[in-house]
Amino acid sequence: MRLLVTRPQPDATRQAEILQERGHKAVVAPLLKLELIDEAIPLDDAQALVASSRNAIRALAAHPQREEALKLPLFAVGEATAGAARELGFADLIIGPGTAAELAALIASENEPGRGRFVHLAGEVLAFDLKSALEAEGFVMDKAVLYRAIPAEAFPPEALTQLSEGRLDGAVLMSRRAAATFATLVVKQGLTPQAARLVCYCLSETVAEEAASLGCQIRVAPRPREEDILALIDAEAAS
């Protein structure tokens, strides 16, 4: 299967390599570029940190408060984020089931509001309002914005050629913003007829909503995890 990979770097190259190892052909087209933000992290009186993406951990790696942050427990949204945190040096890790909503429920069930604030290491735009979910349970949460995602203004040349000539079978869409950027660029660059023939493999229903306007076929992973979307692609290719 010939697939467009739309994640930011370095995850785009890594995902393309995984797809190629599984027998697919991948064209890398990062639709979001991550830009670090040097915002102070409010660590005083914090009982733990929270990370809902690997990108937050990568941003922390270059942050001046990195060493101080590493001394605190970290709630990671899932295994991938936990793995990045472990590599960075976090020793006290609590791993969530895979989504931010489930992570909020885990934090609320295993902690007491009176023990201190939580600090969410986050991007500028969030798919789920973790702060409001925890504050509804009596917790106090601060958000430290460590990065922003800048949408691409055009498809890279190789991706544009592959799309315009109808050589691709599908696109892998791992976030709502990537899907929205994909849809915007398809229209902007006059590729709507070609996109309508694609299958868009989406991490969640929320992601799928952004791509639905293109008229393409939609497939949604049963769980919002990379391994599930890869398994979905493998199953489609086999059938």
Contacts in CASP RR format, 6 or more apart in sequence:
PFRMAT RR
TARGET T0000
AUTHOR 0000-0000-0000
METHOD contacts of the structure
MODEL  1
MRLLVTRPQPDATRQAEILQERGHKAVVAPLLKLELIDEAIPLDDAQALV
ASSRNAIRALAAHPQREEALKLPLFAVGEATAGAARELGFADLIIGPGTA
AELAALIASENEPGRGRFVHLAGEVLAFDLKSALEAEGFVMDKAVLYRAI
PAEAFPPEALTQLSEGRLDGAVLMSRRAAATFATLVVKQGLTPQAARLVC
YCLSETVAEEAASLGCQIRVAPRPREEDILALIDAEAAS
1 24 0 8 1.000
1 25 0 8 1.000
1 169 0 8 1.000
1 170 0 8 1.000
1 233 0 8 1.000
1 236 0 8 1.000
1 237 0 8 1.000
2 24 0 8 1.000
2 25 0 8 1.000
2 26 0 8 1.000
2 27 0 8 1.000
2 162 0 8 1.000
2 167 0 8 1.000
2 168 0 8 1.000
2 169 0 8 1.000
2 170 0 8 1.000
3 19 0 8 1.000
3 24 0 8 1.000
3 25 0 8 1.000
3 26 0 8 1.000
3 27 0 8 1.000
3 168 0 8 1.000
3 169 0 8 1.000
3 170 0 8 1.000
3 171 0 8 1.000
3 172 0 8 1.000
3 201 0 8 1.000
3 233 0 8 1.000
4 26 0 8 1.000
4 27 0 8 1.000
4 29 0 8 1.000
4 159 0 8 1.000
4 162 0 8 1.000
4 163 0 8 1.000
4 168 0 8 1.000
4 170 0 8 1.000
4 171 0 8 1.000
4 172 0 8 1.000
4 198 0 8 1.000
5 12 0 8 1.000
5 15 0 8 1.000
5 16 0 8 1.000
5 19 0 8 1.000
5 26 0 8 1.000
5 27 0 8 1.000
5 28 0 8 1.000
5 29 0 8 1.000
5 172 0 8 1.000
6 12 0 8 1.000
6 29 0 8 1.000
6 30 0 8 1.000
6 31 0 8 1.000
6 32 0 8 1.000
6 171 0 8 1.000
6 172 0 8 1.000
6 173 0 8 1.000
6 174 0 8 1.000
6 178 0 8 1.000
6 181 0 8 1.000
6 182 0 8 1.000
7 15 0 8 1.000
7 30 0 8 1.000
7 32 0 8 1.000
7 172 0 8 1.000
7 174 0 8 1.000
7 175 0 8 1.000
7 178 0 8 1.000
8 30 0 8 1.000
8 31 0 8 1.000
8 32 0 8 1.000
8 33 0 8 1.000
8 34 0 8 1.000
8 55 0 8 1.000
8 149 0 8 1.000
9 30 0 8 1.000
9 33 0 8 1.000
9 34 0 8 1.000
11 54 0 8 1.000
11 174 0 8 1.000
12 28 0 8 1.000
12 29 0 8 1.000
12 30 0 8 1.000
13 28 0 8 1.000
15 26 0 8 1.000
15 172 0 8 1.000
15 174 0 8 1.000
15 226 0 8 1.000
16 26 0 8 1.000
16 27 0 8 1.000
16 28 0 8 1.000
17 26 0 8 1.000
18 230 0 8 1.000
19 25 0 8 1.000
19 26 0 8 1.000
19 172 0 8 1.000
19 230 0 8 1.000
19 233 0 8 1.000
20 26 0 8 1.000
22 230 0 8 1.000
22 233 0 8 1.000
22 234 0 8 1.000
24 233 0 8 1.000
24 237 0 8 1.000
27 158 0 8 1.000
27 159 0 8 1.000
27 162 0 8 1.000
27 168 0 8 1.000
28 156 0 8 1.000
28 159 0 8 1.000
29 152 0 8 1.000
29 155 0 8 1.000
29 156 0 8 1.000
29 158 0 8 1.000
29 159 0 8 1.000
30 152 0 8 1.000
30 156 0 8 1.000
31 151 0 8 1.000
31 152 0 8 1.000
31 178 0 8 1.000
31 181 0 8 1.000
31 182 0 8 1.000
31 185 0 8 1.000
32 149 0 8 1.000
32 150 0 8 1.000
32 151 0 8 1.000
32 152 0 8 1.000
32 175 0 8 1.000
32 177 0 8 1.000
32 178 0 8 1.000
32 181 0 8 1.000
33 149 0 8 1.000
33 150 0 8 1.000
33 152 0 8 1.000
34 55 0 8 1.000
34 58 0 8 1.000
34 59 0 8 1.000
34 147 0 8 1.000
34 148 0 8 1.000
34 149 0 8 1.000
34 150 0 8 1.000
35 147 0 8 1.000
35 148 0 8 1.000
35 149 0 8 1.000
35 150 0 8 1.000
36 59 0 8 1.000
36 62 0 8 1.000
36 63 0 8 1.000
36 146 0 8 1.000
36 147 0 8 1.000
37 59 0 8 1.000
37 123 0 8 1.000
37 124 0 8 1.000
37 145 0 8 1.000
37 146 0 8 1.000
37 147 0 8 1.000
37 148 0 8 1.000
38 63 0 8 1.000
38 64 0 8 1.000
39 144 0 8 1.000
39 145 0 8 1.000
39 146 0 8 1.000
40 65 0 8 1.000
40 144 0 8 1.000
41 63 0 8 1.000
41 65 0 8 1.000
41 68 0 8 1.000
41 69 0 8 1.000
41 119 0 8 1.000
41 121 0 8 1.000
41 144 0 8 1.000
41 146 0 8 1.000
42 117 0 8 1.000
42 119 0 8 1.000
42 142 0 8 1.000
42 144 0 8 1.000
43 65 0 8 1.000
43 68 0 8 1.000
43 69 0 8 1.000
43 72 0 8 1.000
43 119 0 8 1.000
45 116 0 8 1.000
45 117 0 8 1.000
46 72 0 8 1.000
46 116 0 8 1.000
46 117 0 8 1.000
46 118 0 8 1.000
46 119 0 8 1.000
46 142 0 8 1.000
47 72 0 8 1.000
47 73 0 8 1.000
47 111 0 8 1.000
47 115 0 8 1.000
47 116 0 8 1.000
47 117 0 8 1.000
47 118 0 8 1.000
48 72 0 8 1.000
48 73 0 8 1.000
48 74 0 8 1.000
48 75 0 8 1.000
48 94 0 8 1.000
48 107 0 8 1.000
48 111 0 8 1.000
48 118 0 8 1.000
48 119 0 8 1.000
49 69 0 8 1.000
49 72 0 8 1.000
49 73 0 8 1.000
49 74 0 8 1.000
49 75 0 8 1.000
49 118 0 8 1.000
49 119 0 8 1.000
49 120 0 8 1.000
49 121 0 8 1.000
50 74 0 8 1.000
50 75 0 8 1.000
50 103 0 8 1.000
50 107 0 8 1.000
50 118 0 8 1.000
50 119 0 8 1.000
50 120 0 8 1.000
50 121 0 8 1.000
50 130 0 8 1.000
50 141 0 8 1.000
51 57 0 8 1.000
51 60 0 8 1.000
51 74 0 8 1.000
51 75 0 8 1.000
51 76 0 8 1.000
51 77 0 8 1.000
51 81 0 8 1.000
51 85 0 8 1.000
51 120 0 8 1.000
51 121 0 8 1.000
52 77 0 8 1.000
52 81 0 8 1.000
52 100 0 8 1.000
52 103 0 8 1.000
52 120 0 8 1.000
52 122 0 8 1.000
52 126 0 8 1.000
52 128 0 8 1.000
52 130 0 8 1.000
53 77 0 8 1.000
53 81 0 8 1.000
53 122 0 8 1.000
53 123 0 8 1.000
54 80 0 8 1.000
54 81 0 8 1.000
54 84 0 8 1.000
55 123 0 8 1.000
55 147 0 8 1.000
56 81 0 8 1.000
56 121 0 8 1.000
56 122 0 8 1.000
56 123 0 8 1.000
56 146 0 8 1.000
56 147 0 8 1.000
57 81 0 8 1.000
57 84 0 8 1.000
57 85 0 8 1.000
57 88 0 8 1.000
57 121 0 8 1.000
58 84 0 8 1.000
58 147 0 8 1.000
59 121 0 8 1.000
59 123 0 8 1.000
59 146 0 8 1.000
59 147 0 8 1.000
60 66 0 8 1.000
60 69 0 8 1.000
60 88 0 8 1.000
60 121 0 8 1.000
60 146 0 8 1.000
61 88 0 8 1.000
63 69 0 8 1.000
63 146 0 8 1.000
66 88 0 8 1.000
69 121 0 8 1.000
70 88 0 8 1.000
70 89 0 8 1.000
70 90 0 8 1.000
70 91 0 8 1.000
72 92 0 8 1.000
73 92 0 8 1.000
73 93 0 8 1.000
73 94 0 8 1.000
74 85 0 8 1.000
74 90 0 8 1.000
74 92 0 8 1.000
74 93 0 8 1.000
74 94 0 8 1.000
75 94 0 8 1.000
75 96 0 8 1.000
75 103 0 8 1.000
75 106 0 8 1.000
75 107 0 8 1.000
75 118 0 8 1.000
76 82 0 8 1.000
76 83 0 8 1.000
76 85 0 8 1.000
76 93 0 8 1.000
76 94 0 8 1.000
76 95 0 8 1.000
76 96 0 8 1.000
77 96 0 8 1.000
77 98 0 8 1.000
77 99 0 8 1.000
77 100 0 8 1.000
77 103 0 8 1.000
78 95 0 8 1.000
78 96 0 8 1.000
78 97 0 8 1.000
78 98 0 8 1.000
78 103 0 8 1.000
78 225 0 8 1.000
79 95 0 8 1.000
79 98 0 8 1.000
80 225 0 8 1.000
80 226 0 8 1.000
82 93 0 8 1.000
82 95 0 8 1.000
82 96 0 8 1.000
85 93 0 8 1.000
86 93 0 8 1.000
94 106 0 8 1.000
94 110 0 8 1.000
96 102 0 8 1.000
96 103 0 8 1.000
96 106 0 8 1.000
97 103 0 8 1.000
97 106 0 8 1.000
98 223 0 8 1.000
98 224 0 8 1.000
98 225 0 8 1.000
99 128 0 8 1.000
99 224 0 8 1.000
100 126 0 8 1.000
100 127 0 8 1.000
100 128 0 8 1.000
100 130 0 8 1.000
101 128 0 8 1.000
101 133 0 8 1.000
103 130 0 8 1.000
104 128 0 8 1.000
104 130 0 8 1.000
104 133 0 8 1.000
104 134 0 8 1.000
104 137 0 8 1.000
107 118 0 8 1.000
107 134 0 8 1.000
107 139 0 8 1.000
108 134 0 8 1.000
108 137 0 8 1.000
108 139 0 8 1.000
111 118 0 8 1.000
111 139 0 8 1.000
113 137 0 8 1.000
113 138 0 8 1.000
113 139 0 8 1.000
113 140 0 8 1.000
116 140 0 8 1.000
117 139 0 8 1.000
117 140 0 8 1.000
117 141 0 8 1.000
117 142 0 8 1.000
118 134 0 8 1.000
118 139 0 8 1.000
118 140 0 8 1.000
118 141 0 8 1.000
118 142 0 8 1.000
119 141 0 8 1.000
119 142 0 8 1.000
119 143 0 8 1.000
119 144 0 8 1.000
120 130 0 8 1.000
120 131 0 8 1.000
120 141 0 8 1.000
120 142 0 8 1.000
120 143 0 8 1.000
120 144 0 8 1.000
121 144 0 8 1.000
121 146 0 8 1.000
122 130 0 8 1.000
122 143 0 8 1.000
122 144 0 8 1.000
122 145 0 8 1.000
122 146 0 8 1.000
123 145 0 8 1.000
123 146 0 8 1.000
123 147 0 8 1.000
123 148 0 8 1.000
123 149 0 8 1.000
124 145 0 8 1.000
124 147 0 8 1.000
124 148 0 8 1.000
124 149 0 8 1.000
125 148 0 8 1.000
125 149 0 8 1.000
125 177 0 8 1.000
127 175 0 8 1.000
127 176 0 8 1.000
127 206 0 8 1.000
130 141 0 8 1.000
131 141 0 8 1.000
131 143 0 8 1.000
134 141 0 8 1.000
135 141 0 8 1.000
149 177 0 8 1.000
151 177 0 8 1.000
151 180 0 8 1.000
151 181 0 8 1.000
151 184 0 8 1.000
152 181 0 8 1.000
152 185 0 8 1.000
154 160 0 8 1.000
154 185 0 8 1.000
154 188 0 8 1.000
154 189 0 8 1.000
155 163 0 8 1.000
155 185 0 8 1.000
155 189 0 8 1.000
160 189 0 8 1.000
161 167 0 8 1.000
162 168 0 8 1.000
163 186 0 8 1.000
163 191 0 8 1.000
163 194 0 8 1.000
163 195 0 8 1.000
164 189 0 8 1.000
164 191 0 8 1.000
164 194 0 8 1.000
166 194 0 8 1.000
166 197 0 8 1.000
168 198 0 8 1.000
169 198 0 8 1.000
169 199 0 8 1.000
170 198 0 8 1.000
170 199 0 8 1.000
170 200 0 8 1.000
170 201 0 8 1.000
170 216 0 8 1.000
171 182 0 8 1.000
171 198 0 8 1.000
171 199 0 8 1.000
171 200 0 8 1.000
171 201 0 8 1.000
171 211 0 8 1.000
171 216 0 8 1.000
172 201 0 8 1.000
172 229 0 8 1.000
172 233 0 8 1.000
173 179 0 8 1.000
173 182 0 8 1.000
173 200 0 8 1.000
173 201 0 8 1.000
173 202 0 8 1.000
173 203 0 8 1.000
173 207 0 8 1.000
173 208 0 8 1.000
173 210 0 8 1.000
173 211 0 8 1.000
174 203 0 8 1.000
174 207 0 8 1.000
174 226 0 8 1.000
174 229 0 8 1.000
175 203 0 8 1.000
175 207 0 8 1.000
176 206 0 8 1.000
176 207 0 8 1.000
176 209 0 8 1.000
176 210 0 8 1.000
178 207 0 8 1.000
179 200 0 8 1.000
179 202 0 8 1.000
179 207 0 8 1.000
179 208 0 8 1.000
179 209 0 8 1.000
179 210 0 8 1.000
179 211 0 8 1.000
180 210 0 8 1.000
182 200 0 8 1.000
182 210 0 8 1.000
182 211 0 8 1.000
183 210 0 8 1.000
183 211 0 8 1.000
183 213 0 8 1.000
183 214 0 8 1.000
185 191 0 8 1.000
186 192 0 8 1.000
186 194 0 8 1.000
186 195 0 8 1.000
186 214 0 8 1.000
192 214 0 8 1.000
195 214 0 8 1.000
195 215 0 8 1.000
195 216 0 8 1.000
196 214 0 8 1.000
196 215 0 8 1.000
196 216 0 8 1.000
197 216 0 8 1.000
198 214 0 8 1.000
198 216 0 8 1.000
198 217 0 8 1.000
199 216 0 8 1.000
199 217 0 8 1.000
199 218 0 8 1.000
199 219 0 8 1.000
199 236 0 8 1.000
200 208 0 8 1.000
200 211 0 8 1.000
200 214 0 8 1.000
200 216 0 8 1.000
200 217 0 8 1.000
200 218 0 8 1.000
200 219 0 8 1.000
201 219 0 8 1.000
201 221 0 8 1.000
201 229 0 8 1.000
201 232 0 8 1.000
201 233 0 8 1.000
201 236 0 8 1.000
202 208 0 8 1.000
202 211 0 8 1.000
202 218 0 8 1.000
202 219 0 8 1.000
202 220 0 8 1.000
202 221 0 8 1.000
202 229 0 8 1.000
203 220 0 8 1.000
203 221 0 8 1.000
203 224 0 8 1.000
203 225 0 8 1.000
203 226 0 8 1.000
203 229 0 8 1.000
204 220 0 8 1.000
204 221 0 8 1.000
204 224 0 8 1.000
205 220 0 8 1.000
207 220 0 8 1.000
208 218 0 8 1.000
208 220 0 8 1.000
211 218 0 8 1.000
212 218 0 8 1.000
219 232 0 8 1.000
219 236 0 8 1.000
221 228 0 8 1.000
221 229 0 8 1.000
221 231 0 8 1.000
221 232 0 8 1.000
222 228 0 8 1.000
222 232 0 8 1.000
END
